[in-house]
Amino acid sequence: MGTDRGRRQTSKGWARRVGATALGGTAMLATLLTPAGAPPAPTPAADERPQQTFASVNYAVAVDESASLAADDLKAEKAAAARIALGDVSHTSHASVFGFAAAESDDQRAIDPVCPRTQLDAPGRESIGACVGKLRSRTKGQGTGTDFPSAIRQGVHDLTTGTAQNEPRVLFLLTDGKLDVTGSPQYGDPAHRAAEGERELTRALEEAARNKVQIWPLGFGDDPDKAQLDRIAAGGYQQGCVELETARPKASKVEGAADVGSTLEKIFAAAHCLRYEQGTSKRPPATLEVDISPLATVGSIVVDKGDPEVTISYRDPSGHTVPTTGSYQNSQFELAGAGQAVEALKITDPVPGTWKIVAKAPEGHRSLPVAVSVLWQGELRGAITMDPPSPQAGQEAEVTLRLQTREGYVIEDPADYAGLRVRSELTGDGFAPVPVRLTDDGKGTDQEPSDGSFSGSVRIPAGAKGALKVRGTLTASGLSADTRSANGQAPTGTPAVAATFTAPTSGVHPGATVTGTLAVRNTEQTAHTLRLSLDGVRPDLLGISPNRITVQPGESGTRTVRFKVAPGSTFGSRLDDDGLRLAATVTVQDESDQARTLVSSPVSIEVTPAPGFWDRYWWAFVTGAAVLAAATAAVLLLLRQRRSRRDPRGLVLQLVSPDGDELHRLTATHGRNQWFEFAVVEPHRNPRIERRNHGPYAVQRSPEGGAVLRKQGGARTRLQGQQAAALTEELSLRRGEEHHAPRQRRPRTGRPGPTRSRTTPPSTPPAGERGGGAPSIYDSYR
């Protein structure tokens, strides 16, 4: 579907395939053949009616009871048979279940008819569910051989009594052994029993073939003889539901009874032209997944819970929890087996995509895995075109058969039409039918491989002199056959009116319009009316306008053709983030010339969800974020530059006397909050500058040049050139000339106290000056 599908599915990696138990799958498949509540389909034309699917199923299940059967194997077979009663099957179908081994004395019998042929209405399901428990594992002395001839004859009897020959008759033969009647007196003396058993097997198979009973053997374990099982499958009725190899009866063999369920579901699907998909398997609580194809018209999600205490809820691909009975959106639901170990939800017109099955279980009921699978029946449509639509005799025409759903959606996943057979032929007046070979291999006229569009070319026979018709028939297992035709006409001369169509190439959102171009030419002196129409798509999904065009005498030009796409609500869950494609055929006919077809052209329009708020305005957010980032960077750079212009590091501070003599000098380093704070110590004896946090003075550079002195209380003074600013009544501060000499690391001392930074020692003043001019050992602070 998807895809992936998934779809898309897409891709979507369909690695979610695990089996469910056997015969319940069989019952689910029978359910699909008569979808409850499905509206009747419109009656197609006589030559385009799909092949009739079987409205009811008649099948029998023969379960091996021989002594070689292990207890666990028999338990698995019983559980599988019980699913028939719990499954939602057609009320007109019939089923029987019986065990078989061999009769090895006069008081023994080969067959145990535990569940006679029963109509699968509600009471019938209950009765079969109860009688399956009568299946037994025979012990020595109870007839422990394997009598295949008797089992086949019992199946033929059950399937032919009171049934119509046009209904399918299928016998499923479950066994873990091979033919063994050596202990059965009914087959003659011991020396000849093996040979007689082989002869009776041949006669039983001939009887099955005469009565149109298919036989699908399924062997499990190490003992079954695969060659013998193949012989049994080939000996019964061979015609399947369609003329495909996959519908021909064949034998299967699996390792153990645990694999019987999933294998038998596949067999049942093949026997009755249904599709089977395995989902995931996990222990509860868990969410399992299974995919439903866009081609499915009715499907049954089968859940093998293992434990009746497990509860199940179902979510469609949009995440909505769907009801287990009644309708929701455009689908109908019906649950069977609630409260049992196996249940199934039948869905008519299911939403395609990945469905989620939520399994919950109380403590103590979580040891067994829950497995999910889906059995579905679908409908495949084709849209056929011939280009040119009215070719002349001897001219080569291209024929294209495009696959699509019944609504008009393009099929994008080749897995959805696996095993498809395409047949096509050209018929008309004046010549015998001509086969047309259509392929999807990307060679010749086919443009792209595996795109669901089959193309080929055909030369119009020289004898063609009137009506033409090209037909295409699609046949696939699980999909109802479909035949489509396109009509044309071989003109005797050059037509007066010609037209060519150019399809739109751009995508579109729901509710919007996309345009194509119709080029027209009229060489006559009278006007012609052309009628435009769309085929192969639901009218509420896609419309075309105008519906009619008048081509004036002598006109040659182009006209715009508009395609109106439905609003998003019409597509529902089908329109996901990946979008979808609508497929249709544009037909243009000249109503003024006996409705002669001028154009029959395919058109494929991609529809994507309307963009949300972010999709529409992401560029504004990105641009705004870029502008904000640039502005932030500029502000940070400006602040950094401003900080660097105020950084006091390197300022030379000179403590000077009233006469202007330098008494002490200190080079500032980084300060606190860009201020280098200090104090003047021993101002009357040995004045000097000392770095001190929260000191009465602080300096920093000025962005305008020079420095700024801040005094305690907030007063500020500019220091420019050799101007001095008063600190005390006798001492002032002057900015000295800076020297960018290499820094020297001051040796560490053992003196306690605050950390001190490097300083420039002042020169020694002349003798007699105050304080003797001792060098300062104080360092600047950070």
N, C-alpha and C positions, 0 to 999 in steps of 0.2 A: 503495500500500500503505500510505505513507505517509504518511508521512507522514510522504513526507513523508513525505504521510506523513512521514519522513519523514519514512512515512508517515511525513504528519507527517513531512512531509515535506514528518515532516514535514518539512513542511514543511520542509516542508523543501524549497524551491527545487529543482525537478528540472532545473536548468540544466546538465545534464551529458550532453548529447546530441551525439555525433559519430559518423560512419559507419564501417562496416567494409566489406570488399570483397564483391561481389555474390553469386556463386553458392555460396560457402561458406555464406552465410546461408540460401540455399535448402536446402542439405544439412542444416543444423542444424534447420531447420523440419521437414524430413521426419523427423528423429530424434524430434521431440516427439510425433509421431503414435502411436508405439508405445513408451511408456516402459518401459525394462528393469526387471524386478524389481518392478513395481508390483503390489500385491495386488489381486485382483478386487474390484470394488465390489459392495455388496449390491444385489440386484435390486429395483428399486422397483416400486410398483404399476403395473398396466398403463397407467393413465392418467397416470402421473407419471414415466415413463421419459424420461430426457434423450435428445435427438436423437443418433443414433449418429455418432460421429466416425470418419473414415476411418482404417483400420488401416494402410494402405499408400498410397504416393504413386507415380504414374507421371508423369514429366515429361521433357521434352526441352529442350535448350538449343541454339538456332540462333545461331551467332556469325558476324557479318558479316566477310568476308575481302576485300571490294572494295578497289580501289587507293586509294580516298580515305582508307582507314584508316591513321593514323599508327602508327609503330613502337611508341610508348609506349602507344597505345590497344590495340593487339593484345596487348602484354605484359600489360596490366591485364585484358583479357578472358581470357587464358590462366590467369592467376593465379586469377581468379574461378572458372573452370571446374574448375581443379585442386582447389578446396575441396570439390567434391562427393565426391571420393575420400577426402579427409581428414576429412570430417564424420562424425559418429556418426548414421547414418540407419538406418531400419528395414531389417531383413534381408529383408523381403518387398517393399520398394519397388524400382522400376526407374528407370534414368535412361539417357539417351543424349545425346551431344554431337556436333554436326556443324558444319562451316563451310559458308558459302554465298557465292556471288558470281553469276556468270553464265557460261554456255557460249557462246562467241563463235566457235567453229569445231567441226568434226567430231571433233577429237581432244581437246576440252575437255569438262568436266562442271560443272554448276552447284553440285553438292553434294560436299563432302568428308566422308564418314562416318567421322570419326576415332575415335569411341567408339560402337560399336553398342550397342543396348539391352542393358543389363547389370543383373543383380540385385545390389543393393548389400549383399552380404555382405562378409566381410573380403577374400577374393580379388578380388571385383568392384571394391571401392574401390581396390585396388592397380592393377588393370588400367586403370581410368579415369584414375587419377593419372598413369600412364605415357603414355597415348595422347593426353592433352590437348596435349602438346607438339607434336603433329603439325599443330595449327592453323597456318595460314600466311597471310601477307599477299601477295596476288597482285600480280604486276607486269604491265605491258603485254604482251599476247600470251598471257596465261594466263586470260583471261576476267575482266574487271575491273568488269562491271556489277553490278546488284543485282536478283536474280531472286526476288522475294517469293513468287510462286506455287509455284515449285519448293521453296523452303524450307518453306512451309506443308504441302505434300503430303508431304514427307519427315517432318515432325513428326507428321502424322496417321498415316503408316505405322508409325513407331516406337511410337506411343502406343496403337495399336489391335491390333497383332499380338500375340496370346497374352495379352491382358489382359481383365479383366471390365469390363463397362460400369458397374457400380456403384462402381468405383474411379475417383478423380479423374484426369483426363487434362489436363495443362497444358503448353502450349508457350510458352516464353519466347523472344522474338525480339529480339535485340540488334543494333542497326544504327546506323550513322552517316550513312546516306544515304536515298534514296527509290527507288521502283521505277524501274529503268532496264534495259530489255531491248532497246534499240535496236540493239545489236550482236549479238543472238542470232538466228541463222537459223531456229531452231525456231519463232519467232513470226511467220514469213512474210516477205514482202518488206519492205524497209526502210521504205517509206512507211506501212505499216499495223502495224508492230511495237508502237508505243506503245499503240494502241487495242486490239490483240490482247492485250497484257500486262494491260491493265485488265480485259478480259473474263475472262482466265484467273485473275486475282486473285479476281474475283467467284466463279468456279466453285470455286476452292480453298477459299474461306471457307465456301461452302455445304457442301462436303464435310466441313470441320471441324465445322460445326454438326450435321450429320447423325450424325457419329461422337462427339458430345459432347466435343469437344476445345476447351477454353478457349484463347484466345490473349491473351497479355499483352505487347504491344510496349513496348520501351524504347529510345528514341532518345537519342543523345548527340552533342554538337557542334552546329555551325550548320546543317548540310545537311538533317537529317531534316524531312519534311513532317508537322507535327503533325496536320493534318486527315486525311492518309492513314493515319497510325498509329491515329487514332480510328476510322476506317473498318474497319481490320483487327481492332481489339479488338471492335467491335460485330458483325462478321461471323461470329465463331465462336460456340461454345456459350455461352449467357448465364446459365444457372442456376448459382448459386454454392453454397457449402457451407451457407449459410443464406439466408433470404429477406430479405437486407439489401442496401442499395445499395452498401455498402462491399465486398461479395463479388462484385459484378458486374465482369467484365473491363473494364479501361480502359487507355488508353495513357499513358505517362509520357515526359517528355523532360527531360534534364539537360544541363548545359553541357559536361561532358567525362567521360572514362572514369573519372576519379578519384571521381566521384559515383555511378557505376553500382552499386557494392557496397551502400551503404546503401539506395539506392532500390529495388534488386531485392529486398532483404530485406523491405522494406515491402510490395512487390507480392506476394511469396510468402506473407507473413502474411495479406494480404487474400484471396488465392486459396484458402487452406486454413484460414481461421478460426483464425488464431493471432494473438497479440499480439507486437509488436516494440517494443523500447525501446533507444535508443542510449545509450551511456555516454560517458565522457570519452576523450580521446586525448592522449597525451603521449609524448615520447621517453624511453627508459629511461636510467637507472633512475628509476622513477616508480611511484606508486600510483594506479591508475585506479578509477573507481567506476561502478556500474550498479545500478539498482533493480529488485527483483523484487516483484511485486504479491502481496498476501495471498491473492488468488484463484488463484494459479498452482498447478497440481497437478504439472506437469512443465515444466522450463525448461532451456534450453541457453545457457550463457554462451559466446559466440563471441569469440575473441581473434585479431585479425589482427596478428601480431607483426612482419610485414615482413621479418624476418631470422630464420632458424632457430636462430641462436645465442642468441636471447632466451629466458630461462627464466621461467616463470610459476608463481605460487602463488596460492591463493584463500582469502579470509577471509570468513566469514559475518558477518551484522550484529552479532553479539556479539563479534567480534574473533578467533574461533577459526580457525586454519588447518585447512581441511577436507581429507580425503584425496581423491585423484583416482580412486580405485577403491574399491568396497565401500560400507559403511554407516557413518554417523556420526550419533549421536542417532537421529532419526526420518527421516533422508534417505538416499537411495542416490545414489552418484556413479559416473560412467563417463566417462573421458577419451579423446578421439580426437585424433590429430594431434600427439602429443608428438614433439618433435624436428623438426617441420616449420614452415613459415612461418605456418601457421594451425592453431589447435587449438581444441577446444570441450569444455567440461565439461557433461555432461548431468546434471541433478539431478532426481530424483523426490521430490516433497513438499519443495520447497525452503523454507528459512526466509525469510519475507518481510522486506523492508527493503533497506538499502543494502549491497551486497557490494563488497568491495575486492579488486582484482586487482593483485598486486605483480609488476612486471616488472623483471628484472635482465638486464644484458648486459655482456660483457667489453669492454674498450677496443677501439675499431675497429668495433664493431657497435652503435653508439648513434645513428646518423644518421637512421634511419627511425622515424616515430611508431608507437606501438602503440595500436590502437583496439579498443574493446570494445563489445559489444552483447548483448542477451539476447532470445531468442525463446521464448515460453511459451504454454502452453495451460492454461486454467483451468476451474474449475467454480463456477458461481454458484448459490446456493440462495435460495429465497424462503420466507417464513413468512406464510401468509395467515390472516386472522381476519375474522369477521363479528360485528358488535355491533348488536343482541343476537344471540347464536348461534342462537336459535330464535325468529325474529320471527313475528308473526301476519300473516295476509293483510291487505294494505293498509298495513302499517307500513313505515316507511323504515328501512333498515339501513345501517350504515357498513362498508365493506369496506376493509381495509388489507393491503397486500402489502409486507412489509419484506425488504430484501436483507440477506444474511449469507453468510458462508463455510460450507463444508460441515460444519465443526466447531461452528459456532454463534457465531463472532465477528462483531461489528457491522462493516459496511463504512462507513468514514467519509470516504473520498476519492472524490468523484464521478468522477475520472479513471479509477478502476478499473472503472466500468461505463459508460463513454462509449459512445454509440451504442446503448444498450439500448432494446429495444422491449418494452412490457408489454401483454399482452392479458388480459382477464378477462370472465367471463360467469357468470350465475346460471341454474341449471337446477333442475328439480324436478317433482313430480307436479302435473298439472293446468294447466300453462302451457308455452308455447314458450320456448326459451332467450332470456335478456335480457342484452344486452351491458352491461358495467359499465366506465365510463371511470375509470381510475386515473391520477392525476398526482402529481408531486413538485414542484409550483410554489408551495407555500405559500398556495394559494387554496382557498376552499370548506372542505371537511372536512380538507384537508391542512394540518397545523399549521406545518410549517417546510420551506422549499424546499431542495432538493439535500441532503437528509439520508438518502437511501436508503430512504425510507418513502413508498410510493405509496398514496394514499387516494382514495376516491370513495364515492358513496352510490347506493343502488338501492332502489326501492319494490317490495315483495313483491306480485306480481300478485294480484288478487282471487280468481283461481281456484286459488291454492295451497292444498293440503289435505293435505299429507303431507311427505315427505322433501324437503329442500333441499340444494343443493350449489353452492358458489361456487368457481370455478377461476381461477387466475392462471398465465399462462405468461410466462416471461422468455426473451428471445432477444437475444444479442449476439455480435458477431464475436469469435472467440477464446475464447468461453465456451460450454460445452455448455448447450443449452437445458434449462429446468427448469419443470415444471408442478406446482403445489401446489393442494390443494383443502381446503375446510373443509365439514364436513357439519352440517346443522341440521335442524330440523323445524318446520313451521308448525302450532302447536297449535290445536285447535278451541275450546278454552275457556281460562280463566285457570289456569295451572299451580299446583299446590298448593305446590311448593317453588321458591323463587327464591334466587338468590345473586348477589352482586357482589364484584368483587375490586379491591383497592387495592394497586398495586405498590409495592415499596420505592423510596424516593427517595435514600437515602444510599449512598455508596460503601462498599467493603469491601476488606480486604486478603486475600491468599491464605490459605486454611485457616480463614477466619472465617465467620460466619453473619450474614445480614441478613434482616429480617422484613417481611412484607406482611400485609394484613388481608383476611379473607374474611367478608363479612356474609351471613348466612343467615336464611331465614324459612320455616317449615313450618306451613301452615294445616290440615293433615290431623291425624287422631287416631292415625296410625301413624307410626312412625319411618322415616326415609329414610337410606340410606347413600350418601354422595357419594365419588366416586373422583377424586383429584387426580393430574395427570401433567404432565410437561414435554416439549415437542416442539421439534425444531429445534436441539438442542444436544447435544453429546456427553455421555453420562451421567457420565463421569469428570470433566467440567469443572464441572458444576452439578447439584445434587440438590435435591429438594423433600421436605418432611415437614410434616405427616403425609401418608401416601398415601391414607388413608380417614378420613372424618369421619361420625359418626352424628348426624343432626339429630333431636332428640326431638320428639314431638307438640306442636304449639303453640309451639315454640321460635322465638325471634327474638333474634338476638344476633350477636356477632362471634367469629371464631376467628383465632388467629395462625398464619400460614403461614411456615415457615422455609426459607431457601435457603442451602444449604451450598456454599461455593466451594472448589474443589480447592486443594491446597497449591501453593506456588510452583513446585516441581520439575515439576509436570504441564504448566505453561504453557511452560516452557523459555525459549527466546530471544524468544518472542512478547511476554513481559511485560517491557517496558523502563521507563524512568523516566517516560514519558508515560502508562503504564497501558494498559488495553484495556477493551472493553465486550463482555459476553456477552449474546446475544440468544436469547430462547426464547419459547414460547407456553405459558401456563398454561391447562390445560383442566380443567374441573370437570364431571363427568357424574353424573347421578342414576341409580345402579344399580338403584334401586327403581322406576324409571319408564322401562324399556326403554333405559337408558343415554342418556337425553335430555341434550343438552349445555346446561348452565346458564351456563358461563363459557368463553369462548375469548379470552383477553386477552394481549397482548404484554407482555413484561417485558424491560427492559434494565438490566443491573447493571454498574456501573463497578467495575473491579478495579484497584487501584493497589498498587505494591510496598510491602511492610511497611517501615516507617520504620527507618532505621539508628540507630546509637547517637547520632549528632549530631542527627538528626531528632527523636528522643525527648527528648533532654535539652538541646537548644539553649537553652531558656529558663533553665536553671540556669547555663549558661555565661555567658549575657548578663547575668543578674542578678548573678552573682558578679563579672563584669567591672565592672558598674556600681558595686557595693559597694566593690570594690577601688579603682576610680578615685576614688570619693567619699572613701574613707579616706586614700588617697594625697594628695588635695587638702587634706584636713583636717590631715594631718601636716605637709605643706609650709607651710600657712598658720600652723600652730602654731610651726614652726621659724622662719618669717619673723618672726612676732610676738616670739618669744623673742630672736631676733637683734636685732630693733629695740629691745627693752627693754634689751639689753646694749650697744648701740652707744655708744661713748664720744664721738661727735661732739657738740660744744657744751659739754662739761664745762669749767668754768673752774678751772684749777689755780693755787693761790696758794702761793708759797714764803714761809714766815714764819719770823721769828726766835724765839728763846726767849721774847721778850717779847710775841709775838703780832703783831708788826708785819709787814706785807707787804713782802717784798723783791723779788719778781718775780711776774709773772702771765702765764699762757699758756692759750689756748683750744685744747682738743683737737679733732682731726678724726677721720675714720675710722682705725681702727687695724688692726694685723695680727692676724687671727683675733679681732677684736673687743676687742683690747687696745691701748691707746695707750701705747707704750713711750718712756721718756725717761731722761735722766740729769741730775744737778746738776753744773754746771761752775763752776770757780773759787769753790768754797764759802767760801774765807777772804778773798778779795779783792773779787770782784764776783759774788756768787752769783746764779745764774739757772737756769731750767729750759730744757733743750734736747731737742728730739725726737731720738731715737736708736734705730735698730733694734737689738733685742737689748740694750737698755739695762738697767740694774739695777732699774729701777722700771717699773711699768705700771699703768694704771687702766682701768676700764670701769664702766658703769652697773650698778647692782644692780636686778634685777626687783622687789625689795621696796622700792626707793626709795634715793636717795642714790647712793654710788659705792663701789667696792672698790679698794683699793690692794694690788698684788702686788709683793713685794720679791724680789730675786734669791734663789733657794733655795726659793721657793714659799710663803712666809708671806704671809697675806692679812689686811687690816685694813679694817673698814667705816668709811666717811667719811659721817657724818650731821651735818646742821646745820653748826655752826661748829667742830665737833670737829676737831682736828689730829692727824695721825699722824706720828711721828718718822721722818725720813729718815736724818739723821746725828745726831751728838751735839748739834749746835747748830741744825740746820735741820729744819723740819717741813713737812708738806703739808696744806693745808686746801682744802676745796671752796668756791669762791666763788659768788657769785650770778650766774646766767646771764642774759645780755642778748641778745635775738634781734634785733640790729641788722642792717641790710643788709650783706652781705659786700662787701669792697672788694678789688679785685685789686692785689696788690703789684707795683710796677714791676719789670721785669726789670733785673738788673744784670749787669755783665760779670765778676762774681766767679766763679771756678771753684768747684767743690765740689758737694755734694748740693743737690738742689732743696729750696727752703724754702717753706713755706706761710704764709698770712696769720697775723698775731699782733696782739694788743692791747698797745700800748706801756704800760709801767707809768708811774705818776706819779713825778715827780722827788722824792726824799726831801729833807728839810730839810738845810741845810748842817751838816756835822759828823757826819752819819750815815755808816755804812760803805759804801764803794764809790761814794759820790756818786750812787748811784741812776741810773746811765746806762740809757737805754731799751734793751730787748732787741731784737735784730734776728733772733732765731731763730724759725723757723716750726715749727708742729706737723707731724708726719708723717702718713702715710695711716692 
